Amino acid sequence: MLLLVWTLESIQIRTYRFLVSFVIAVSFGAVMEWCQTKVPGRFGTVHDVALNAAGAAIGLLAAIFLL
């Protein structure tokens, strides 16, 4: 998340940059969980998506304080 915010530094409005980064990170986590449902022996859950979103939120806090 921190690196994603840093990568999108061309977006001038700081709040918008953080929001776009968060949406991308949460969407990536949701897609990864969906892909797991296609692999035999693996399963994706909404709980895991929520945990991925929580991790993105922690990374977002790090980005807010470090950048």
PDB file of N, H, CA, C and O in Angstrom:
ATOM      1  N   MET A   1       0.828  -1.178   0.000  1.00  0.00           N
ATOM      2  CA  MET A   1       0.000   0.000   0.000  1.00  0.00           C
ATOM      3  C   MET A   1       0.873   1.242   0.000  1.00  0.00           C
ATOM      4  O   MET A   1       0.634   2.187  -0.752  1.00  0.00           O
ATOM      5  N   LEU A   2       1.879   1.228   0.846  1.00  0.00           N
ATOM      6  H   LEU A   2       2.074   0.460   1.457  1.00  0.00           H
ATOM      7  CA  LEU A   2       2.794   2.363   0.909  1.00  0.00           C
ATOM      8  C   LEU A   2       3.461   2.593  -0.444  1.00  0.00           C
ATOM      9  O   LEU A   2       3.556   3.731  -0.905  1.00  0.00           O
ATOM     10  N   LEU A   3       3.920   1.525  -1.076  1.00  0.00           N
ATOM     11  H   LEU A   3       3.843   0.601  -0.701  1.00  0.00           H
ATOM     12  CA  LEU A   3       4.564   1.652  -2.386  1.00  0.00           C
ATOM     13  C   LEU A   3       3.571   2.078  -3.460  1.00  0.00           C
ATOM     14  O   LEU A   3       3.931   2.810  -4.381  1.00  0.00           O
ATOM     15  N   LEU A   4       2.329   1.628  -3.351  1.00  0.00           N
ATOM     16  H   LEU A   4       2.036   1.033  -2.603  1.00  0.00           H
ATOM     17  CA  LEU A   4       1.312   2.014  -4.316  1.00  0.00           C
ATOM     18  C   LEU A   4       1.016   3.512  -4.233  1.00  0.00           C
ATOM     19  O   LEU A   4       0.895   4.188  -5.255  1.00  0.00           O
ATOM     20  N   VAL A   5       0.902   4.014  -3.024  1.00  0.00           N
ATOM     21  H   VAL A   5       1.000   3.465  -2.194  1.00  0.00           H
ATOM     22  CA  VAL A   5       0.682   5.451  -2.841  1.00  0.00           C
ATOM     23  C   VAL A   5       1.871   6.227  -3.403  1.00  0.00           C
ATOM     24  O   VAL A   5       1.697   7.257  -4.055  1.00  0.00           O
ATOM     25  N   TRP A   6       3.062   5.733  -3.147  1.00  0.00           N
ATOM     26  H   TRP A   6       3.203   4.897  -2.617  1.00  0.00           H
ATOM     27  CA  TRP A   6       4.267   6.393  -3.642  1.00  0.00           C
ATOM     28  C   TRP A   6       4.324   6.361  -5.167  1.00  0.00           C
ATOM     29  O   TRP A   6       4.733   7.335  -5.798  1.00  0.00           O
ATOM     30  N   THR A   7       3.911   5.237  -5.756  1.00  0.00           N
ATOM     31  H   THR A   7       3.579   4.446  -5.244  1.00  0.00           H
ATOM     32  CA  THR A   7       3.909   5.103  -7.213  1.00  0.00           C
ATOM     33  C   THR A   7       2.923   6.069  -7.866  1.00  0.00           C
ATOM     34  O   THR A   7       3.183   6.577  -8.957  1.00  0.00           O
ATOM     35  N   LEU A   8       1.818   6.321  -7.219  1.00  0.00           N
ATOM     36  H   LEU A   8       1.607   5.909  -6.333  1.00  0.00           H
ATOM     37  CA  LEU A   8       0.782   7.197  -7.787  1.00  0.00           C
ATOM     38  C   LEU A   8       0.966   8.661  -7.387  1.00  0.00           C
ATOM     39  O   LEU A   8      -0.003   9.419  -7.348  1.00  0.00           O
ATOM     40  N   GLU A   9       2.199   9.056  -7.091  1.00  0.00           N
ATOM     41  H   GLU A   9       2.986   8.440  -7.123  1.00  0.00           H
ATOM     42  CA  GLU A   9       2.431  10.426  -6.649  1.00  0.00           C
ATOM     43  C   GLU A   9       2.144  11.462  -7.728  1.00  0.00           C
ATOM     44  O   GLU A   9       2.120  12.658  -7.437  1.00  0.00           O
ATOM     45  N   SER A  10       1.923  11.027  -8.971  1.00  0.00           N
ATOM     46  H   SER A  10       1.942  10.056  -9.207  1.00  0.00           H
ATOM     47  CA  SER A  10       1.568  11.981 -10.025  1.00  0.00           C
ATOM     48  C   SER A  10       0.149  12.531  -9.828  1.00  0.00           C
ATOM     49  O   SER A  10      -0.208  13.549 -10.419  1.00  0.00           O
ATOM     50  N   ILE A  11      -0.657  11.861  -9.000  1.00  0.00           N
ATOM     51  H   ILE A  11      -0.367  11.033  -8.519  1.00  0.00           H
ATOM     52  CA  ILE A  11      -1.980  12.390  -8.643  1.00  0.00           C
ATOM     53  C   ILE A  11      -1.754  13.468  -7.591  1.00  0.00           C
ATOM     54  O   ILE A  11      -1.316  13.178  -6.478  1.00  0.00           O
ATOM     55  N   GLN A  12      -2.050  14.694  -7.944  1.00  0.00           N
ATOM     56  H   GLN A  12      -2.405  14.930  -8.848  1.00  0.00           H
ATOM     57  CA  GLN A  12      -1.698  15.844  -7.108  1.00  0.00           C
ATOM     58  C   GLN A  12      -2.505  15.932  -5.813  1.00  0.00           C
ATOM     59  O   GLN A  12      -1.968  16.324  -4.776  1.00  0.00           O
ATOM     60  N   ILE A  13      -3.785  15.571  -5.864  1.00  0.00           N
ATOM     61  H   ILE A  13      -4.220  15.253  -6.706  1.00  0.00           H
ATOM     62  CA  ILE A  13      -4.636  15.685  -4.670  1.00  0.00           C
ATOM     63  C   ILE A  13      -4.357  14.488  -3.775  1.00  0.00           C
ATOM     64  O   ILE A  13      -4.645  13.346  -4.134  1.00  0.00           O
ATOM     65  N   ARG A  14      -3.795  14.762  -2.613  1.00  0.00           N
ATOM     66  H   ARG A  14      -3.560  15.690  -2.321  1.00  0.00           H
ATOM     67  CA  ARG A  14      -3.329  13.713  -1.702  1.00  0.00           C
ATOM     68  C   ARG A  14      -4.455  12.763  -1.276  1.00  0.00           C
ATOM     69  O   ARG A  14      -4.270  11.546  -1.283  1.00  0.00           O
ATOM     70  N   THR A  15      -5.595  13.301  -0.913  1.00  0.00           N
ATOM     71  H   THR A  15      -5.745  14.289  -0.907  1.00  0.00           H
ATOM     72  CA  THR A  15      -6.717  12.466  -0.484  1.00  0.00           C
ATOM     73  C   THR A  15      -7.180  11.553  -1.606  1.00  0.00           C
ATOM     74  O   THR A  15      -7.468  10.379  -1.374  1.00  0.00           O
ATOM     75  N   TYR A  16      -7.253  12.081  -2.811  1.00  0.00           N
ATOM     76  H   TYR A  16      -7.019  13.034  -2.999  1.00  0.00           H
ATOM     77  CA  TYR A  16      -7.667  11.289  -3.962  1.00  0.00           C
ATOM     78  C   TYR A  16      -6.651  10.181  -4.245  1.00  0.00           C
ATOM     79  O   TYR A  16      -7.033   9.057  -4.571  1.00  0.00           O
ATOM     80  N   ARG A  17      -5.361  10.496  -4.122  1.00  0.00           N
ATOM     81  H   ARG A  17      -5.051  11.409  -3.857  1.00  0.00           H
ATOM     82  CA  ARG A  17      -4.311   9.494  -4.327  1.00  0.00           C
ATOM     83  C   ARG A  17      -4.441   8.359  -3.319  1.00  0.00           C
ATOM     84  O   ARG A  17      -4.312   7.191  -3.686  1.00  0.00           O
ATOM     85  N   PHE A  18      -4.694   8.683  -2.056  1.00  0.00           N
ATOM     86  H   PHE A  18      -4.799   9.632  -1.757  1.00  0.00           H
ATOM     87  CA  PHE A  18      -4.861   7.648  -1.037  1.00  0.00           C
ATOM     88  C   PHE A  18      -6.106   6.804  -1.294  1.00  0.00           C
ATOM     89  O   PHE A  18      -6.084   5.586  -1.121  1.00  0.00           O
ATOM     90  N   LEU A  19      -7.184   7.455  -1.707  1.00  0.00           N
ATOM     91  H   LEU A  19      -7.202   8.445  -1.848  1.00  0.00           H
ATOM     92  CA  LEU A  19      -8.420   6.736  -1.985  1.00  0.00           C
ATOM     93  C   LEU A  19      -8.253   5.782  -3.167  1.00  0.00           C
ATOM     94  O   LEU A  19      -8.679   4.629  -3.103  1.00  0.00           O
ATOM     95  N   VAL A  20      -7.632   6.264  -4.248  1.00  0.00           N
ATOM     96  H   VAL A  20      -7.285   7.200  -4.300  1.00  0.00           H
ATOM     97  CA  VAL A  20      -7.399   5.415  -5.425  1.00  0.00           C
ATOM     98  C   VAL A  20      -6.511   4.236  -5.054  1.00  0.00           C
ATOM     99  O   VAL A  20      -6.771   3.111  -5.482  1.00  0.00           O
ATOM    100  N   SER A  21      -5.478   4.472  -4.275  1.00  0.00           N
ATOM    101  H   SER A  21      -5.267   5.386  -3.928  1.00  0.00           H
ATOM    102  CA  SER A  21      -4.576   3.401  -3.846  1.00  0.00           C
ATOM    103  C   SER A  21      -5.315   2.358  -3.004  1.00  0.00           C
ATOM    104  O   SER A  21      -5.110   1.156  -3.172  1.00  0.00           O
ATOM    105  N   PHE A  22      -6.160   2.821  -2.114  1.00  0.00           N
ATOM    106  H   PHE A  22      -6.327   3.798  -1.978  1.00  0.00           H
ATOM    107  CA  PHE A  22      -6.907   1.900  -1.254  1.00  0.00           C
ATOM    108  C   PHE A  22      -7.872   1.043  -2.080  1.00  0.00           C
ATOM    109  O   PHE A  22      -7.974  -0.165  -1.867  1.00  0.00           O
ATOM    110  N   VAL A  23      -8.570   1.669  -3.012  1.00  0.00           N
ATOM    111  H   VAL A  23      -8.487   2.651  -3.185  1.00  0.00           H
ATOM    112  CA  VAL A  23      -9.507   0.918  -3.863  1.00  0.00           C
ATOM    113  C   VAL A  23      -8.760  -0.122  -4.698  1.00  0.00           C
ATOM    114  O   VAL A  23      -9.230  -1.251  -4.846  1.00  0.00           O
ATOM    115  N   ILE A  24      -7.606   0.249  -5.241  1.00  0.00           N
ATOM    116  H   ILE A  24      -7.224   1.166  -5.121  1.00  0.00           H
ATOM    117  CA  ILE A  24      -6.821  -0.710  -6.027  1.00  0.00           C
ATOM    118  C   ILE A  24      -6.369  -1.874  -5.158  1.00  0.00           C
ATOM    119  O   ILE A  24      -6.465  -3.027  -5.577  1.00  0.00           O
ATOM    120  N   ALA A  25      -5.883  -1.595  -3.965  1.00  0.00           N
ATOM    121  H   ALA A  25      -5.805  -0.658  -3.625  1.00  0.00           H
ATOM    122  CA  ALA A  25      -5.393  -2.646  -3.076  1.00  0.00           C
ATOM    123  C   ALA A  25      -6.513  -3.594  -2.650  1.00  0.00           C
ATOM    124  O   ALA A  25      -6.329  -4.811  -2.660  1.00  0.00           O
ATOM    125  N   VAL A  26      -7.659  -3.052  -2.278  1.00  0.00           N
ATOM    126  H   VAL A  26      -7.808  -2.063  -2.269  1.00  0.00           H
ATOM    127  CA  VAL A  26      -8.780  -3.896  -1.857  1.00  0.00           C
ATOM    128  C   VAL A  26      -9.316  -4.703  -3.042  1.00  0.00           C
ATOM    129  O   VAL A  26      -9.665  -5.874  -2.895  1.00  0.00           O
ATOM    130  N   SER A  27      -9.378  -4.078  -4.204  1.00  0.00           N
ATOM    131  H   SER A  27      -9.094  -3.126  -4.324  1.00  0.00           H
ATOM    132  CA  SER A  27      -9.835  -4.795  -5.399  1.00  0.00           C
ATOM    133  C   SER A  27      -8.884  -5.930  -5.755  1.00  0.00           C
ATOM    134  O   SER A  27      -9.325  -7.016  -6.130  1.00  0.00           O
ATOM    135  N   PHE A  28      -7.591  -5.686  -5.642  1.00  0.00           N
ATOM    136  H   PHE A  28      -7.233  -4.803  -5.337  1.00  0.00           H
ATOM    137  CA  PHE A  28      -6.605  -6.726  -5.911  1.00  0.00           C
ATOM    138  C   PHE A  28      -6.792  -7.898  -4.949  1.00  0.00           C
ATOM    139  O   PHE A  28      -6.731  -9.056  -5.362  1.00  0.00           O
ATOM    140  N   GLY A  29      -7.015  -7.605  -3.686  1.00  0.00           N
ATOM    141  H   GLY A  29      -7.065  -6.664  -3.351  1.00  0.00           H
ATOM    142  CA  GLY A  29      -7.252  -8.667  -2.703  1.00  0.00           C
ATOM    143  C   GLY A  29      -8.504  -9.463  -3.016  1.00  0.00           C
ATOM    144  O   GLY A  29      -8.514 -10.686  -2.876  1.00  0.00           O
ATOM    145  N   ALA A  30      -9.562  -8.780  -3.440  1.00  0.00           N
ATOM    146  H   ALA A  30      -9.554  -7.787  -3.554  1.00  0.00           H
ATOM    147  CA  ALA A  30     -10.805  -9.471  -3.785  1.00  0.00           C
ATOM    148  C   ALA A  30     -10.625 -10.355  -5.014  1.00  0.00           C
ATOM    149  O   ALA A  30     -11.143 -11.471  -5.059  1.00  0.00           O
ATOM    150  N   VAL A  31      -9.898  -9.865  -6.005  1.00  0.00           N
ATOM    151  H   VAL A  31      -9.478  -8.958  -5.969  1.00  0.00           H
ATOM    152  CA  VAL A  31      -9.650 -10.662  -7.213  1.00  0.00           C
ATOM    153  C   VAL A  31      -8.795 -11.882  -6.875  1.00  0.00           C
ATOM    154  O   VAL A  31      -9.034 -12.969  -7.401  1.00  0.00           O
ATOM    155  N   MET A  32      -7.812 -11.712  -6.014  1.00  0.00           N
ATOM    156  H   MET A  32      -7.617 -10.829  -5.587  1.00  0.00           H
ATOM    157  CA  MET A  32      -6.975 -12.855  -5.611  1.00  0.00           C
ATOM    158  C   MET A  32      -7.812 -13.930  -4.914  1.00  0.00           C
ATOM    159  O   MET A  32      -7.617 -15.122  -5.150  1.00  0.00           O
ATOM    160  N   GLU A  33      -8.733 -13.513  -4.066  1.00  0.00           N
ATOM    161  H   GLU A  33      -8.892 -12.545  -3.874  1.00  0.00           H
ATOM    162  CA  GLU A  33      -9.603 -14.483  -3.394  1.00  0.00           C
ATOM    163  C   GLU A  33     -10.516 -15.173  -4.401  1.00  0.00           C
ATOM    164  O   GLU A  33     -10.761 -16.374  -4.283  1.00  0.00           O
ATOM    165  N   TRP A  34     -11.016 -14.449  -5.373  1.00  0.00           N
ATOM    166  H   TRP A  34     -10.817 -13.474  -5.468  1.00  0.00           H
ATOM    167  CA  TRP A  34     -11.866 -15.052  -6.403  1.00  0.00           C
ATOM    168  C   TRP A  34     -11.063 -16.064  -7.216  1.00  0.00           C
ATOM    169  O   TRP A  34     -11.565 -17.142  -7.536  1.00  0.00           O
ATOM    170  N   CYS A  35      -9.829 -15.723  -7.547  1.00  0.00           N
ATOM    171  H   CYS A  35      -9.422 -14.848  -7.287  1.00  0.00           H
ATOM    172  CA  CYS A  35      -8.979 -16.656  -8.310  1.00  0.00           C
ATOM    173  C   CYS A  35      -8.717 -17.932  -7.527  1.00  0.00           C
ATOM    174  O   CYS A  35      -8.572 -18.998  -8.124  1.00  0.00           O
ATOM    175  N   GLN A  36      -8.656 -17.846  -6.224  1.00  0.00           N
ATOM    176  H   GLN A  36      -8.774 -16.980  -5.739  1.00  0.00           H
ATOM    177  CA  GLN A  36      -8.435 -19.042  -5.409  1.00  0.00           C
ATOM    178  C   GLN A  36      -9.588 -20.027  -5.522  1.00  0.00           C
ATOM    179  O   GLN A  36      -9.394 -21.230  -5.349  1.00  0.00           O
ATOM    180  N   THR A  37     -10.788 -19.530  -5.809  1.00  0.00           N
ATOM    181  H   THR A  37     -10.946 -18.553  -5.950  1.00  0.00           H
ATOM    182  CA  THR A  37     -11.929 -20.446  -5.950  1.00  0.00           C
ATOM    183  C   THR A  37     -11.807 -21.298  -7.201  1.00  0.00           C
ATOM    184  O   THR A  37     -12.480 -22.322  -7.316  1.00  0.00           O
ATOM    185  N   LYS A  38     -10.958 -20.894  -8.142  1.00  0.00           N
ATOM    186  H   LYS A  38     -10.411 -20.062  -8.048  1.00  0.00           H
ATOM    187  CA  LYS A  38     -10.771 -21.628  -9.397  1.00  0.00           C
ATOM    188  C   LYS A  38      -9.690 -22.693  -9.291  1.00  0.00           C
ATOM    189  O   LYS A  38      -9.538 -23.502 -10.207  1.00  0.00           O
ATOM    190  N   VAL A  39      -8.933 -22.715  -8.195  1.00  0.00           N
ATOM    191  H   VAL A  39      -9.056 -22.058  -7.451  1.00  0.00           H
ATOM    192  CA  VAL A  39      -7.848 -23.678  -8.002  1.00  0.00           C
ATOM    193  C   VAL A  39      -8.367 -24.823  -7.128  1.00  0.00           C
ATOM    194  O   VAL A  39      -8.880 -24.580  -6.035  1.00  0.00           O
ATOM    195  N   PRO A  40      -8.239 -26.071  -7.600  1.00  0.00           N
ATOM    196  CA  PRO A  40      -8.700 -27.207  -6.795  1.00  0.00           C
ATOM    197  C   PRO A  40      -7.986 -27.251  -5.440  1.00  0.00           C
ATOM    198  O   PRO A  40      -6.767 -27.101  -5.356  1.00  0.00           O
ATOM    199  N   GLY A  41      -8.763 -27.458  -4.404  1.00  0.00           N
ATOM    200  H   GLY A  41      -9.753 -27.581  -4.472  1.00  0.00           H
ATOM    201  CA  GLY A  41      -8.216 -27.540  -3.062  1.00  0.00           C
ATOM    202  C   GLY A  41      -8.065 -26.197  -2.360  1.00  0.00           C
ATOM    203  O   GLY A  41      -7.688 -26.148  -1.190  1.00  0.00           O
ATOM    204  N   ARG A  42      -8.351 -25.128  -3.053  1.00  0.00           N
ATOM    205  H   ARG A  42      -8.657 -25.167  -4.004  1.00  0.00           H
ATOM    206  CA  ARG A  42      -8.253 -23.790  -2.464  1.00  0.00           C
ATOM    207  C   ARG A  42      -9.636 -23.149  -2.437  1.00  0.00           C
ATOM    208  O   ARG A  42     -10.503 -23.516  -3.231  1.00  0.00           O
ATOM    209  N   PHE A  43      -9.845 -22.220  -1.555  1.00  0.00           N
ATOM    210  H   PHE A  43      -9.141 -21.923  -0.910  1.00  0.00           H
ATOM    211  CA  PHE A  43     -11.112 -21.512  -1.518  1.00  0.00           C
ATOM    212  C   PHE A  43     -10.875 -20.089  -1.038  1.00  0.00           C
ATOM    213  O   PHE A  43      -9.997 -19.840  -0.211  1.00  0.00           O
ATOM    214  N   GLY A  44     -11.652 -19.174  -1.556  1.00  0.00           N
ATOM    215  H   GLY A  44     -12.365 -19.376  -2.227  1.00  0.00           H
ATOM    216  CA  GLY A  44     -11.576 -17.784  -1.142  1.00  0.00           C
ATOM    217  C   GLY A  44     -12.794 -17.440  -0.302  1.00  0.00           C
ATOM    218  O   GLY A  44     -13.900 -17.908  -0.569  1.00  0.00           O
ATOM    219  N   THR A  45     -12.581 -16.624   0.705  1.00  0.00           N
ATOM    220  H   THR A  45     -11.682 -16.244   0.922  1.00  0.00           H
ATOM    221  CA  THR A  45     -13.691 -16.260   1.578  1.00  0.00           C
ATOM    222  C   THR A  45     -13.783 -14.737   1.715  1.00  0.00           C
ATOM    223  O   THR A  45     -12.818 -14.009   1.484  1.00  0.00           O
ATOM    224  N   VAL A  46     -14.952 -14.298   2.090  1.00  0.00           N
ATOM    225  H   VAL A  46     -15.736 -14.890   2.278  1.00  0.00           H
ATOM    226  CA  VAL A  46     -15.171 -12.875   2.334  1.00  0.00           C
ATOM    227  C   VAL A  46     -14.331 -12.438   3.541  1.00  0.00           C
ATOM    228  O   VAL A  46     -13.866 -11.300   3.602  1.00  0.00           O
ATOM    229  N   HIS A  47     -14.146 -13.343   4.488  1.00  0.00           N
ATOM    230  H   HIS A  47     -14.525 -14.267   4.439  1.00  0.00           H
ATOM    231  CA  HIS A  47     -13.312 -13.044   5.658  1.00  0.00           C
ATOM    232  C   HIS A  47     -11.884 -12.686   5.228  1.00  0.00           C
ATOM    233  O   HIS A  47     -11.291 -11.748   5.761  1.00  0.00           O
ATOM    234  N   ASP A  48     -11.346 -13.421   4.283  1.00  0.00           N
ATOM    235  H   ASP A  48     -11.828 -14.183   3.850  1.00  0.00           H
ATOM    236  CA  ASP A  48     -10.004 -13.130   3.780  1.00  0.00           C
ATOM    237  C   ASP A  48      -9.956 -11.787   3.047  1.00  0.00           C
ATOM    238  O   ASP A  48      -8.962 -11.066   3.135  1.00  0.00           O
ATOM    239  N   VAL A  49     -11.013 -11.456   2.334  1.00  0.00           N
ATOM    240  H   VAL A  49     -11.820 -12.042   2.262  1.00  0.00           H
ATOM    241  CA  VAL A  49     -11.080 -10.155   1.666  1.00  0.00           C
ATOM    242  C   VAL A  49     -11.071  -9.044   2.712  1.00  0.00           C
ATOM    243  O   VAL A  49     -10.418  -8.017   2.528  1.00  0.00           O
ATOM    244  N   ALA A  50     -11.793  -9.251   3.802  1.00  0.00           N
ATOM    245  H   ALA A  50     -12.324 -10.085   3.951  1.00  0.00           H
ATOM    246  CA  ALA A  50     -11.820  -8.254   4.879  1.00  0.00           C
ATOM    247  C   ALA A  50     -10.439  -8.112   5.526  1.00  0.00           C
ATOM    248  O   ALA A  50     -10.018  -7.005   5.859  1.00  0.00           O
ATOM    249  N   LEU A  51      -9.743  -9.227   5.701  1.00  0.00           N
ATOM    250  H   LEU A  51     -10.085 -10.127   5.430  1.00  0.00           H
ATOM    251  CA  LEU A  51      -8.393  -9.159   6.252  1.00  0.00           C
ATOM    252  C   LEU A  51      -7.433  -8.451   5.302  1.00  0.00           C
ATOM    253  O   LEU A  51      -6.567  -7.694   5.738  1.00  0.00           O
ATOM    254  N   ASN A  52      -7.589  -8.698   4.004  1.00  0.00           N
ATOM    255  H   ASN A  52      -8.293  -9.314   3.650  1.00  0.00           H
ATOM    256  CA  ASN A  52      -6.773  -7.989   3.014  1.00  0.00           C
ATOM    257  C   ASN A  52      -7.052  -6.491   3.073  1.00  0.00           C
ATOM    258  O   ASN A  52      -6.126  -5.684   2.979  1.00  0.00           O
ATOM    259  N   ALA A  53      -8.313  -6.114   3.227  1.00  0.00           N
ATOM    260  H   ALA A  53      -9.065  -6.769   3.303  1.00  0.00           H
ATOM    261  CA  ALA A  53      -8.682  -4.704   3.327  1.00  0.00           C
ATOM    262  C   ALA A  53      -8.108  -4.084   4.603  1.00  0.00           C
ATOM    263  O   ALA A  53      -7.681  -2.930   4.597  1.00  0.00           O
ATOM    264  N   ALA A  54      -8.100  -4.846   5.686  1.00  0.00           N
ATOM    265  H   ALA A  54      -8.447  -5.784   5.691  1.00  0.00           H
ATOM    266  CA  ALA A  54      -7.514  -4.346   6.933  1.00  0.00           C
ATOM    267  C   ALA A  54      -6.013  -4.114   6.760  1.00  0.00           C
ATOM    268  O   ALA A  54      -5.474  -3.122   7.251  1.00  0.00           O
ATOM    269  N   GLY A  55      -5.354  -5.015   6.073  1.00  0.00           N
ATOM    270  H   GLY A  55      -5.792  -5.821   5.674  1.00  0.00           H
ATOM    271  CA  GLY A  55      -3.929  -4.830   5.798  1.00  0.00           C
ATOM    272  C   GLY A  55      -3.686  -3.609   4.933  1.00  0.00           C
ATOM    273  O   GLY A  55      -2.717  -2.879   5.143  1.00  0.00           O
ATOM    274  N   ALA A  56      -4.560  -3.381   3.960  1.00  0.00           N
ATOM    275  H   ALA A  56      -5.347  -3.974   3.789  1.00  0.00           H
ATOM    276  CA  ALA A  56      -4.444  -2.187   3.114  1.00  0.00           C
ATOM    277  C   ALA A  56      -4.659  -0.931   3.950  1.00  0.00           C
ATOM    278  O   ALA A  56      -3.993   0.081   3.730  1.00  0.00           O
ATOM    279  N   ALA A  57      -5.573  -0.987   4.897  1.00  0.00           N
ATOM    280  H   ALA A  57      -6.114  -1.809   5.076  1.00  0.00           H
ATOM    281  CA  ALA A  57      -5.829   0.174   5.758  1.00  0.00           C
ATOM    282  C   ALA A  57      -4.616   0.479   6.635  1.00  0.00           C
ATOM    283  O   ALA A  57      -4.285   1.645   6.850  1.00  0.00           O
ATOM    284  N   ILE A  58      -3.957  -0.554   7.139  1.00  0.00           N
ATOM    285  H   ILE A  58      -4.226  -1.501   6.965  1.00  0.00           H
ATOM    286  CA  ILE A  58      -2.751  -0.352   7.939  1.00  0.00           C
ATOM    287  C   ILE A  58      -1.645   0.250   7.072  1.00  0.00           C
ATOM    288  O   ILE A  58      -0.928   1.152   7.506  1.00  0.00           O
ATOM    289  N   GLY A  59      -1.513  -0.253   5.851  1.00  0.00           N
ATOM    290  H   GLY A  59      -2.096  -0.986   5.499  1.00  0.00           H
ATOM    291  CA  GLY A  59      -0.543   0.320   4.932  1.00  0.00           C
ATOM    292  C   GLY A  59      -0.870   1.758   4.574  1.00  0.00           C
ATOM    293  O   GLY A  59       0.028   2.576   4.369  1.00  0.00           O
ATOM    294  N   LEU A  60      -2.152   2.062   4.499  1.00  0.00           N
ATOM    295  H   LEU A  60      -2.881   1.398   4.666  1.00  0.00           H
ATOM    296  CA  LEU A  60      -2.575   3.432   4.219  1.00  0.00           C
ATOM    297  C   LEU A  60      -2.191   4.365   5.374  1.00  0.00           C
ATOM    298  O   LEU A  60      -1.756   5.494   5.148  1.00  0.00           O
ATOM    299  N   LEU A  61      -2.351   3.895   6.582  1.00  0.00           N
ATOM    300  H   LEU A  61      -2.705   2.977   6.766  1.00  0.00           H
ATOM    301  CA  LEU A  61      -1.919   4.694   7.740  1.00  0.00           C
ATOM    302  C   LEU A  61      -0.417   4.928   7.704  1.00  0.00           C
ATOM    303  O   LEU A  61       0.052   6.025   8.008  1.00  0.00           O
ATOM    304  N   ALA A  62       0.332   3.907   7.334  1.00  0.00           N
ATOM    305  H   ALA A  62      -0.049   3.016   7.086  1.00  0.00           H
ATOM    306  CA  ALA A  62       1.787   4.072   7.209  1.00  0.00           C
ATOM    307  C   ALA A  62       2.102   5.115   6.145  1.00  0.00           C
ATOM    308  O   ALA A  62       2.988   5.949   6.336  1.00  0.00           O
ATOM    309  N   ALA A  63       1.393   5.074   5.041  1.00  0.00           N
ATOM    310  H   ALA A  63       0.674   4.397   4.885  1.00  0.00           H
ATOM    311  CA  ALA A  63       1.621   6.047   3.952  1.00  0.00           C
ATOM    312  C   ALA A  63       1.287   7.454   4.409  1.00  0.00           C
ATOM    313  O   ALA A  63       1.992   8.404   4.067  1.00  0.00           O
ATOM    314  N   ILE A  64       0.219   7.594   5.176  1.00  0.00           N
ATOM    315  H   ILE A  64      -0.353   6.823   5.453  1.00  0.00           H
ATOM    316  CA  ILE A  64      -0.177   8.924   5.648  1.00  0.00           C
ATOM    317  C   ILE A  64       0.918   9.524   6.539  1.00  0.00           C
ATOM    318  O   ILE A  64       1.230  10.710   6.429  1.00  0.00           O
ATOM    319  N   PHE A  65       1.491   8.712   7.409  1.00  0.00           N
ATOM    320  H   PHE A  65       1.237   7.749   7.499  1.00  0.00           H
ATOM    321  CA  PHE A  65       2.488   9.232   8.334  1.00  0.00           C
ATOM    322  C   PHE A  65       3.883   9.332   7.745  1.00  0.00           C
ATOM    323  O   PHE A  65       4.680  10.158   8.189  1.00  0.00           O
ATOM    324  N   LEU A  66       4.198   8.497   6.744  1.00  0.00           N
ATOM    325  H   LEU A  66       3.550   7.825   6.384  1.00  0.00           H
ATOM    326  CA  LEU A  66       5.559   8.487   6.201  1.00  0.00           C
ATOM    327  C   LEU A  66       5.732   9.338   4.952  1.00  0.00           C
ATOM    328  O   LEU A  66       6.840   9.786   4.657  1.00  0.00           O
ATOM    329  N   LEU A  67       4.649   9.566   4.215  1.00  0.00           N
ATOM    330  H   LEU A  67       3.749   9.202   4.455  1.00  0.00           H
ATOM    331  CA  LEU A  67       4.787  10.349   2.991  1.00  0.00           C
ATOM    332  C   LEU A  67       4.255  11.715   3.238  1.00  0.00           C
ATOM    333  O   LEU A  67       4.269  12.555   2.338  1.00  0.00           O
TER     334      LEU A  67
END
